[in-house]
């Protein structure tokens, strides 16, 4: 048996599964899927088709395939959504005359379409669901079996109508008694949008994993373009290198180019707003669609603030999981790996809870879902780890989760920390008393070692597996940033919610400036971990003119340990974001009377 690329089917070994369970689904700074994920998916496909060589699968995966084939049949339909466009799909149909629900799974944004998530489909089928997974229009490698026709619509109206056409196909194929949608990443947004726009209101439940609520603010917020994420995603569609444009129609490509060039941003925002589940919350609420959300604290594609804001507006039965890590990392093992390759069982919790949500609302199971809190918030880095012996740590005790009836309950108090002038050693103090009349300057336009992450998704994925990035706060490039620090805090702090920062800025050249604010937890040995961050871009800023600005950082649930310091860093450039300003110019931060520079820290 060979793969779609005429390569032999590789066997799934213990090392394959351990790689997924220890390192996750993402691989590399340039954004790609872990080859072990693809190895498992291809082997499962071959086994389902009866063409896998003996010994290709370990016992538990082989038993899963055998169970599904005893109870269901598989097919590979091509679903026509227009006269010229067909979607690549994979179907599992239960062998029963009893009415069963179908779970429809639009694939995430990737060049392999529906293929990488075979474990998820088989897990759903083993729970008694019909399953219909599909590749959204435009995705996939040229002439690949998992490739769909058409142009990528970025979860736009074409994707909504495609989703309804997929429901039509599911009704003809399965005659289901209920229809649910489950999606990871791109598929999660499509799931919500199809549920809100299907003209016949056929979607009975949604599980939206590593999802977004507002695409516009995910891409462009506080006047700052989230440039790196869009750059990587454009190259992760299945297009041949240098031919990325061919994956999009002219209008969408123009929007993406305008975004990258920082032009016509009002149109970009309008385009993103149309593709935002938040825009249609009233429809979702009126339809009463039970909605499950998950997101991560250090999410690099869809920041948690916008997802939480949308979730809080929902009045339907709902649940939100907030996890340590970055995009797709919490769900990765459960949707692409298997228990035998999992050294720590809690890695499966994000997916088992998503399945439980669907079981309750589609299968009608009397399970634990009605007793869940509305929000379950995992506190950053409260897990316990042990060295692996081969580099890095592994988790031996899960991080603490805090139940809430609303995210708004997370913050019960705030604490003001006023920024001051330098104390003589290059840094300055965060104090409980206002400080005015000072100014501090740095050289703008350079990335620094104080950064949100090393690599999109991969840095946060390591957090999920017990290895958060360690910074050397003493080594921060202090000519290219400013730092303020508390004293060692007796008793530490329970940081819960979104910090706010106010300061006054002045530039010596140009008419715009980008500021990026970071909060770090700094231990006595000066090692640091990031708590949160957020950029701000200021335009129409006259040279030599003071402007007071304030902005909200991304929300967090973080326990600052006893004796640690809270350090605020402000620089002008991070690899995630577009820089607006003049390279090597001087940016000055001040604190005038009546508008004192202050950090408002949320506590819970």
C-alpha positions as CSV (number, residue, x, y, z in Angstrom):
1,X,0.0,0.0,0.0
2,X,1.2,3.5,-0.8
3,X,0.2,6.9,0.3
4,X,-1.4,9.6,-1.9
5,X,2.2,10.6,-2.7
6,X,3.1,7.0,-3.7
7,X,5.2,6.7,-0.5
8,X,4.9,3.4,1.5
9,X,2.6,3.4,4.5
10,X,4.8,3.8,7.6
11,X,4.1,1.7,10.7
12,X,2.9,3.5,13.8
13,X,5.4,2.7,16.6
14,X,5.6,3.6,20.2
15,X,8.0,6.4,19.2
16,X,5.4,7.8,16.8
17,X,2.8,8.0,19.5
18,X,5.2,9.3,22.1
19,X,6.2,12.1,19.7
20,X,2.6,13.3,19.5
21,X,2.0,12.9,23.2
22,X,5.2,14.6,24.2
23,X,5.6,17.2,21.5
24,X,2.1,17.9,20.1
25,X,0.7,18.5,16.6
26,X,2.7,21.5,15.5
27,X,6.3,21.4,14.3
28,X,8.7,24.1,13.4
29,X,8.9,27.9,13.4
30,X,7.5,28.1,9.8
31,X,4.3,26.3,10.9
32,X,3.7,22.7,9.9
33,X,2.1,19.6,11.2
34,X,4.1,17.1,13.2
35,X,5.0,14.2,10.7
36,X,4.0,11.7,13.4
37,X,0.5,13.0,13.2
38,X,0.4,12.4,9.5
39,X,2.0,8.9,9.9
40,X,-0.9,7.9,12.3
41,X,-3.6,9.4,10.0
42,X,-2.3,7.7,6.9
43,X,-1.9,4.3,8.7
44,X,-5.5,4.6,10.0
45,X,-6.8,5.4,6.5
46,X,-5.0,2.4,5.1
47,X,-6.4,0.1,7.8
48,X,-10.0,1.4,7.2
49,X,-9.5,0.5,3.5
50,X,-8.1,-2.9,4.3
51,X,-4.8,-2.1,2.7
52,X,-2.5,-1.6,5.7
53,X,0.3,-4.2,6.0
54,X,0.2,-6.4,9.1
55,X,1.8,-4.7,12.1
56,X,1.1,-1.2,10.8
57,X,-0.9,-0.2,13.9
58,X,-0.4,-0.9,17.6
59,X,-3.0,-3.0,19.4
60,X,-5.2,-0.2,20.7
61,X,-5.4,1.6,17.4
62,X,-6.0,-1.7,15.5
63,X,-8.9,-2.5,18.0
64,X,-10.4,1.0,17.5
65,X,-10.4,0.4,13.7
66,X,-11.9,-3.0,14.0
67,X,-14.6,-1.8,16.3
68,X,-15.6,1.0,14.0
69,X,-15.6,-1.3,11.0
70,X,-17.8,-3.8,12.9
71,X,-20.3,-1.1,13.8
72,X,-20.0,1.2,10.8
73,X,-18.9,1.6,7.2
74,X,-16.6,4.2,5.7
75,X,-16.7,6.1,2.4
76,X,-15.0,9.0,0.7
77,X,-17.7,11.2,-0.8
78,X,-17.1,14.3,-2.9
79,X,-19.8,16.7,-1.8
80,X,-21.0,19.1,-4.6
81,X,-21.8,22.5,-3.2
82,X,-22.1,24.3,-6.5
83,X,-22.1,23.1,-10.1
84,X,-18.3,23.5,-10.3
85,X,-17.1,23.0,-6.7
86,X,-16.9,19.8,-4.8
87,X,-15.5,19.2,-1.3
88,X,-13.3,16.3,-0.3
89,X,-15.0,14.4,2.5
90,X,-14.7,11.3,4.8
91,X,-17.8,9.6,6.1
92,X,-18.5,7.0,8.8
93,X,-22.0,5.6,8.8
94,X,-23.3,3.5,11.7
95,X,-24.8,0.1,10.8
96,X,-28.0,0.6,12.6
97,X,-31.6,1.3,11.9
98,X,-31.8,3.4,15.1
99,X,-31.7,7.1,14.5
100,X,-28.3,8.5,15.4
101,X,-26.9,12.0,15.3
102,X,-24.2,13.1,12.9
103,X,-21.2,15.2,13.9
104,X,-19.9,17.3,11.0
105,X,-16.3,18.3,11.2
106,X,-14.9,21.0,8.9
107,X,-11.2,20.7,8.8
108,X,-8.8,23.3,10.3
109,X,-6.6,25.5,8.2
110,X,-3.9,23.2,6.8
111,X,-2.7,21.7,3.5
112,X,-3.9,18.2,4.3
113,X,-7.6,19.0,4.7
114,X,-9.6,16.5,6.8
115,X,-6.9,13.8,6.9
116,X,-4.8,14.6,10.0
117,X,-7.6,14.2,12.5
118,X,-8.5,10.6,11.9
119,X,-8.3,9.7,15.5
120,X,-11.0,12.3,16.3
121,X,-13.4,10.8,13.7
122,X,-12.9,7.3,14.9
123,X,-13.4,8.4,18.5
124,X,-16.7,10.0,17.6
125,X,-17.8,6.9,15.6
126,X,-16.9,4.7,18.6
127,X,-19.3,6.8,20.7
128,X,-22.1,6.1,18.3
129,X,-22.1,9.0,15.9
130,X,-22.3,9.2,12.2
131,X,-19.3,11.3,11.2
132,X,-18.8,13.5,8.1
133,X,-15.5,15.4,7.9
134,X,-14.7,17.7,5.0
135,X,-12.0,20.0,3.7
136,X,-13.3,23.6,3.4
137,X,-13.2,25.0,-0.1
138,X,-9.8,25.9,-1.6
139,X,-7.6,23.9,0.8
140,X,-5.3,21.1,-0.1
141,X,-2.2,20.3,-2.2
142,X,-2.6,20.3,-6.0
143,X,-4.6,17.2,-7.1
144,X,-4.5,15.7,-3.6
145,X,-7.2,13.3,-2.5
146,X,-8.0,15.6,0.5
147,X,-8.2,18.8,-1.6
148,X,-11.4,20.7,-2.2
149,X,-12.2,22.8,-5.2
150,X,-12.7,26.6,-5.3
151,X,-11.1,29.5,-3.6
152,X,-10.5,29.9,0.2
153,X,-13.3,32.2,1.6
154,X,-11.7,32.5,5.1
155,X,-15.0,31.4,6.8
156,X,-17.0,33.8,4.7
157,X,-20.5,33.4,3.2
158,X,-19.4,30.7,0.7
159,X,-18.2,28.6,3.6
160,X,-21.6,29.1,5.4
161,X,-23.5,27.9,2.4
162,X,-21.1,25.1,1.9
163,X,-21.8,24.0,5.5
164,X,-25.5,23.9,4.8
165,X,-24.8,21.8,1.6
166,X,-22.8,19.4,3.7
167,X,-25.8,19.1,6.1
168,X,-28.0,18.3,3.1
169,X,-25.5,15.6,2.1
170,X,-25.5,14.2,5.7
171,X,-29.3,14.1,5.8
172,X,-29.3,12.1,2.6
173,X,-26.5,9.8,3.6
174,X,-27.4,9.2,7.3
175,X,-30.9,10.4,8.0
176,X,-29.6,11.7,11.3
177,X,-31.9,12.6,14.2
178,X,-29.7,15.5,15.2
179,X,-26.8,17.5,13.6
180,X,-23.8,18.7,15.5
181,X,-20.6,20.5,14.4
182,X,-17.2,20.2,15.9
183,X,-14.2,22.1,14.6
184,X,-10.6,22.9,15.6
185,X,-9.2,26.3,14.7
186,X,-10.5,27.3,11.3
187,X,-13.1,24.6,11.5
188,X,-14.4,26.0,14.8
189,X,-15.2,29.4,13.4
190,X,-16.9,27.8,10.4
191,X,-18.9,25.5,12.8
192,X,-20.3,28.5,14.7
193,X,-21.0,30.5,11.5
194,X,-22.8,27.6,9.8
195,X,-24.9,27.1,12.9
196,X,-25.9,30.7,12.9
197,X,-26.7,30.9,9.2
198,X,-28.2,27.6,8.1
199,X,-31.6,28.6,6.8
200,X,-33.3,25.5,8.3
201,X,-31.7,25.9,11.7
202,X,-30.5,22.3,11.7
203,X,-27.5,22.6,14.0
204,X,-28.3,21.3,17.5
205,X,-24.9,21.8,19.2
206,X,-21.4,23.2,18.5
207,X,-18.0,22.3,19.9
208,X,-15.6,25.1,18.9
209,X,-12.0,24.3,19.8
210,X,-9.2,26.8,19.8
211,X,-11.7,29.1,18.4
212,X,-12.3,32.8,17.6
213,X,-15.1,35.1,18.5
214,X,-14.1,38.2,16.5
215,X,-11.8,37.6,13.5
216,X,-11.4,41.4,12.9
217,X,-9.8,42.0,16.3
218,X,-7.9,38.7,16.1
219,X,-6.1,40.2,13.1
220,X,-6.1,43.9,13.9
221,X,-6.6,45.4,17.4
222,X,-5.4,48.5,19.2
223,X,-4.4,49.8,15.8
224,X,-1.9,46.9,15.4
225,X,-1.8,44.3,12.6
226,X,-1.1,40.7,13.8
227,X,1.2,40.3,10.8
228,X,3.1,37.1,11.5
229,X,0.1,34.9,11.9
230,X,-1.4,36.0,8.6
231,X,1.9,35.6,6.8
232,X,2.3,32.0,8.0
233,X,-1.4,31.0,7.3
234,X,-1.1,32.3,3.7
235,X,1.7,29.8,3.2
236,X,-0.2,26.9,4.9
237,X,-3.0,26.2,2.4
238,X,-1.4,23.5,0.2
239,X,-0.4,26.0,-2.5
240,X,2.9,25.5,-4.3
241,X,5.6,27.9,-3.0
242,X,5.3,31.1,-4.9
243,X,1.7,30.4,-6.0
244,X,-0.1,31.2,-2.8
245,X,-2.2,33.8,-4.6
246,X,-3.9,31.1,-6.6
247,X,-5.7,29.8,-3.5
248,X,-7.7,33.0,-3.2
249,X,-10.1,34.9,-5.4
250,X,-9.2,38.4,-6.4
251,X,-11.3,40.1,-3.8
252,X,-9.9,38.0,-0.9
253,X,-6.3,38.3,-2.1
254,X,-6.7,42.1,-2.3
255,X,-7.9,42.1,1.4
256,X,-5.0,40.0,2.5
257,X,-2.5,42.2,0.6
258,X,-4.1,45.3,2.0
259,X,-3.7,43.8,5.5
260,X,0.0,43.0,4.9
261,X,0.6,46.5,3.5
262,X,-1.4,48.3,6.2
263,X,-3.7,49.8,3.6
264,X,-7.5,50.2,3.6
265,X,-7.7,48.8,7.1
266,X,-11.4,49.9,7.5
267,X,-12.3,47.5,4.7
268,X,-10.2,44.7,6.3
269,X,-12.0,45.2,9.6
270,X,-15.4,45.1,7.8
271,X,-14.4,41.9,6.1
272,X,-13.2,40.3,9.4
273,X,-16.4,41.4,11.2
274,X,-18.6,39.6,8.6
275,X,-16.6,36.4,9.5
276,X,-16.9,36.9,13.3
277,X,-19.3,34.7,15.3
278,X,-19.6,37.7,17.7
279,X,-21.5,39.5,14.9
280,X,-24.2,36.9,15.0
281,X,-24.5,36.2,18.7
282,X,-28.1,37.4,18.7
283,X,-29.0,34.7,16.1
284,X,-27.1,32.0,18.0
285,X,-28.9,33.0,21.2
286,X,-32.3,33.1,19.5
287,X,-31.7,29.6,18.1
288,X,-30.6,28.4,21.5
289,X,-27.6,26.5,20.1
290,X,-25.5,24.9,22.9
291,X,-22.0,26.1,22.3
292,X,-18.7,24.8,23.7
293,X,-15.6,27.0,23.5
294,X,-12.0,26.5,24.2
295,X,-9.0,28.9,24.0
296,X,-5.5,29.3,25.4
297,X,-3.8,32.0,27.4
298,X,-0.9,32.5,25.1
299,X,-2.9,32.0,21.9
300,X,-1.0,33.4,18.9
301,X,-3.8,33.3,16.3
302,X,-7.0,34.1,18.2
303,X,-6.2,36.0,21.4
304,X,-8.3,34.9,24.4
305,X,-9.7,38.4,25.0
306,X,-11.8,38.4,21.9
307,X,-13.0,34.8,22.4
308,X,-14.0,35.5,26.0
309,X,-15.8,38.7,25.0
310,X,-17.9,36.8,22.5
311,X,-18.5,33.9,24.9
312,X,-19.7,36.2,27.6
313,X,-22.4,37.6,25.3
314,X,-23.9,34.1,24.6
315,X,-27.1,33.3,26.6
316,X,-27.4,29.7,25.3
317,X,-26.2,26.6,27.2
318,X,-22.5,27.2,27.0
319,X,-19.1,26.2,28.4
320,X,-15.6,27.8,28.1
321,X,-12.4,26.0,28.8
322,X,-9.3,28.2,29.1
323,X,-6.1,26.3,28.9
324,X,-2.3,26.8,29.3
325,X,-0.5,27.0,26.0
326,X,-1.2,28.1,22.4
327,X,-3.4,27.3,19.5
328,X,-4.5,23.7,19.1
329,X,-2.0,22.4,21.7
330,X,-4.5,21.2,24.3
331,X,-6.7,19.4,21.8
332,X,-3.8,18.0,19.8
333,X,-3.2,14.7,21.5
334,X,-6.8,13.7,21.8
335,X,-7.7,14.5,18.2
336,X,-4.6,13.1,16.5
337,X,-2.9,10.7,19.0
338,X,-4.1,7.8,21.2
339,X,-4.0,6.9,24.9
340,X,-1.2,4.3,24.6
341,X,1.1,7.1,23.5
342,X,0.1,9.5,26.3
343,X,2.4,9.6,29.3
344,X,0.0,11.8,31.2
345,X,-3.8,11.2,31.0
346,X,-4.9,14.8,31.5
347,X,-3.6,15.6,28.0
348,X,-6.8,13.9,26.8
349,X,-9.1,16.0,29.0
350,X,-9.7,18.9,26.4
351,X,-11.1,16.4,23.9
352,X,-12.9,14.1,26.3
353,X,-14.8,17.2,27.6
354,X,-15.6,18.3,24.0
355,X,-17.0,14.8,23.3
356,X,-19.0,14.8,26.6
357,X,-20.6,18.1,25.5
358,X,-21.7,16.6,22.2
359,X,-22.8,13.4,24.0
360,X,-25.1,15.4,26.3
361,X,-26.6,17.6,23.7
362,X,-26.8,15.2,20.7
363,X,-27.0,11.7,22.2
364,X,-29.0,12.9,25.2
365,X,-26.6,11.2,27.6
366,X,-27.1,11.9,31.3
367,X,-23.5,12.8,32.0
368,X,-21.6,15.4,34.0
369,X,-22.2,18.3,31.6
370,X,-25.1,19.9,33.5
371,X,-23.0,20.1,36.6
372,X,-20.0,21.8,34.8
373,X,-19.2,25.4,35.7
374,X,-19.8,27.9,32.8
375,X,-16.1,28.7,32.7
376,X,-13.2,26.4,33.7
377,X,-10.0,28.4,33.9
378,X,-6.6,26.6,34.1
379,X,-4.1,28.6,36.1
380,X,-0.8,29.0,34.3
381,X,2.0,26.8,35.1
382,X,0.5,25.4,38.3
383,X,1.3,21.9,37.1
384,X,4.0,19.8,38.7
385,X,6.8,18.4,36.5
386,X,9.7,16.1,36.6
387,X,12.8,16.0,34.3
388,X,12.4,13.5,31.4
389,X,16.1,12.6,31.5
390,X,16.4,13.4,27.8
391,X,15.9,17.1,27.9
392,X,12.9,19.1,29.2
393,X,10.3,18.2,31.7
394,X,7.1,16.2,31.8
395,X,3.9,16.9,33.7
396,X,3.2,14.5,36.6
397,X,0.3,16.5,38.2
398,X,-2.2,18.6,36.2
399,X,-2.4,22.3,36.6
400,X,-5.2,23.7,38.8
401,X,-8.5,24.6,37.2
402,X,-10.8,27.2,38.7
403,X,-14.6,27.0,38.1
404,X,-16.5,30.2,37.4
405,X,-20.1,31.0,36.5
406,X,-18.8,33.9,34.3
407,X,-15.4,35.1,33.4
408,X,-16.3,38.4,34.9
409,X,-16.2,36.8,38.3
410,X,-12.4,36.1,37.9
411,X,-11.5,39.6,38.9
412,X,-12.5,40.5,42.4
413,X,-10.1,43.4,43.1
414,X,-7.5,45.5,41.4
415,X,-4.2,46.9,42.5
416,X,-2.6,50.1,41.1
417,X,1.2,50.0,40.4
418,X,2.5,53.4,39.4
419,X,5.4,53.7,37.0
420,X,8.4,55.8,38.2
421,X,11.6,57.2,36.8
422,X,14.9,55.3,36.8
423,X,16.2,54.2,40.1
424,X,19.8,54.4,38.9
425,X,20.4,50.8,37.7
426,X,18.6,51.1,34.3
427,X,15.2,50.0,35.5
428,X,12.6,51.8,37.4
429,X,10.1,51.0,40.1
430,X,6.5,50.0,40.1
431,X,5.2,51.7,43.3
432,X,2.0,52.1,45.1
433,X,2.4,55.9,45.0
434,X,2.0,58.1,41.9
435,X,5.1,59.5,40.4
436,X,5.3,62.4,38.0
437,X,7.8,64.7,36.3
438,X,10.1,62.0,34.9
439,X,10.8,60.8,31.4
440,X,12.5,57.6,30.1
441,X,13.6,57.0,26.5
442,X,14.5,54.0,24.4
443,X,15.5,53.3,20.8
444,X,12.6,52.1,18.7
445,X,12.2,49.7,15.9
446,X,14.1,46.6,17.1
447,X,12.9,43.2,18.4
448,X,14.3,42.5,21.8
449,X,14.8,39.4,24.0
450,X,11.6,40.4,25.8
451,X,9.2,38.9,23.3
452,X,5.8,37.2,23.4
453,X,7.1,33.9,22.1
454,X,9.9,32.4,20.1
455,X,7.7,30.7,17.5
456,X,4.0,30.9,16.8
457,X,2.2,27.9,18.3
458,X,5.4,25.9,19.1
459,X,6.4,28.0,22.1
460,X,3.0,27.7,23.6
461,X,2.7,24.1,22.7
462,X,5.8,23.5,24.9
463,X,4.0,25.3,27.7
464,X,1.1,22.9,27.4
465,X,3.5,20.0,27.8
466,X,5.2,21.4,30.9
467,X,8.1,23.4,29.4
468,X,7.2,27.1,29.5
469,X,9.8,29.5,28.0
470,X,12.3,30.8,30.5
471,X,13.6,34.4,30.0
472,X,16.7,36.0,31.4
473,X,15.3,39.3,32.6
474,X,18.8,40.6,33.4
475,X,19.6,40.2,29.8
476,X,16.8,42.2,28.4
477,X,18.1,44.8,25.9
478,X,17.6,47.9,28.0
479,X,18.6,50.4,25.3
480,X,15.7,49.1,23.2
481,X,13.1,48.8,25.9
482,X,12.0,50.1,29.3
483,X,11.4,48.0,32.4
484,X,9.7,48.7,35.7
485,X,9.7,46.3,38.6
486,X,8.0,45.8,41.9
487,X,10.0,44.8,45.0
488,X,9.8,41.1,45.9
489,X,6.1,40.6,46.7
490,X,5.4,38.9,50.0
491,X,2.6,36.4,49.5
492,X,2.8,36.8,45.7
493,X,-0.3,37.8,43.7
494,X,-3.3,35.9,42.2
495,X,-3.5,37.6,38.9
496,X,-7.0,37.1,37.4
497,X,-8.3,39.1,34.5
498,X,-7.0,41.7,32.1
499,X,-4.4,44.3,33.2
500,X,-4.7,47.9,32.0
501,X,-1.8,50.2,31.3
502,X,-1.7,54.0,31.0
503,X,1.3,56.1,30.1
504,X,2.3,59.1,28.1
505,X,4.4,58.8,25.0
506,X,6.4,61.1,22.8
507,X,8.4,60.4,19.6
508,X,11.2,62.5,18.1
509,X,10.7,61.5,14.5
510,X,7.8,60.4,12.3
511,X,4.1,60.5,13.2
512,X,3.3,57.1,14.6
513,X,4.6,54.6,17.2
514,X,4.1,51.0,18.2
515,X,4.3,50.0,21.8
516,X,4.2,46.5,23.1
517,X,3.6,45.9,26.8
518,X,4.6,42.7,28.6
519,X,4.1,41.5,32.1
520,X,6.7,39.1,33.5
521,X,7.0,37.0,36.6
522,X,10.6,37.3,37.7
523,X,12.1,34.9,40.3
524,X,14.9,35.8,42.7
525,X,17.5,34.4,40.3
526,X,16.2,36.8,37.5
527,X,14.7,34.0,35.5
528,X,11.3,35.0,34.2
529,X,8.1,33.7,32.6
530,X,5.7,35.7,30.6
531,X,2.2,36.3,32.0
532,X,0.6,38.4,29.3
533,X,1.2,41.1,26.7
534,X,-0.5,43.3,24.1
535,X,0.6,45.8,21.5
536,X,-0.7,49.3,20.8
537,X,-0.1,51.5,17.7
538,X,-0.6,55.2,17.9
539,X,-1.0,57.2,14.7
540,X,-1.2,61.0,14.0
541,X,1.3,61.5,16.7
542,X,3.0,64.9,16.2
543,X,6.8,64.9,16.6
544,X,7.7,66.1,20.1
545,X,4.1,66.0,21.2
546,X,3.0,64.1,24.3
547,X,0.0,61.7,24.0
548,X,-1.5,59.9,26.9
549,X,-2.7,56.4,25.9
550,X,-4.2,53.4,27.7
551,X,-4.8,49.9,26.6
552,X,-5.9,46.5,27.9
553,X,-3.5,43.5,27.9
554,X,-4.7,40.0,27.2
555,X,-6.5,38.3,30.2
556,X,-4.6,35.8,32.3
557,X,-5.0,33.5,35.2
558,X,-1.5,33.4,36.9
559,X,-0.2,32.9,40.4
560,X,2.8,35.0,41.1
561,X,4.8,33.2,43.7
562,X,5.8,34.5,47.1
563,X,9.0,36.6,46.8
564,X,8.8,37.0,43.1
565,X,8.7,40.4,41.3
566,X,6.2,41.7,38.8
567,X,8.1,43.3,35.9
568,X,6.5,45.5,33.2
569,X,8.4,45.8,30.0
570,X,7.6,48.2,27.1
571,X,9.3,48.0,23.8
572,X,8.3,48.9,20.2
573,X,8.6,45.7,18.2
574,X,7.6,42.0,18.5
575,X,7.9,39.4,15.8
576,X,4.1,38.8,16.0
577,X,3.1,42.3,15.0
578,X,3.6,45.0,12.4
579,X,5.9,47.9,13.4
580,X,4.7,51.4,12.8
581,X,7.2,54.1,13.4
582,X,10.8,55.0,12.4
583,X,13.6,52.6,12.9
584,X,16.3,53.8,15.4
585,X,14.2,56.8,16.4
586,X,13.7,57.7,20.1
587,X,10.5,57.0,22.0
588,X,10.1,58.7,25.3
589,X,7.6,57.7,28.1
590,X,6.5,60.2,30.7
591,X,4.1,60.6,33.5
592,X,2.4,64.0,33.7
593,X,0.4,65.2,36.7
594,X,-3.2,64.2,36.5
595,X,-2.4,61.5,34.0
596,X,0.1,59.5,36.0
597,X,1.5,56.4,34.3
598,X,-0.1,53.4,36.0
599,X,-0.5,49.6,35.7
600,X,-3.9,48.4,36.9
601,X,-3.4,44.8,38.0
602,X,-6.5,42.5,38.2
603,X,-6.6,40.2,41.3
604,X,-8.8,37.3,42.1
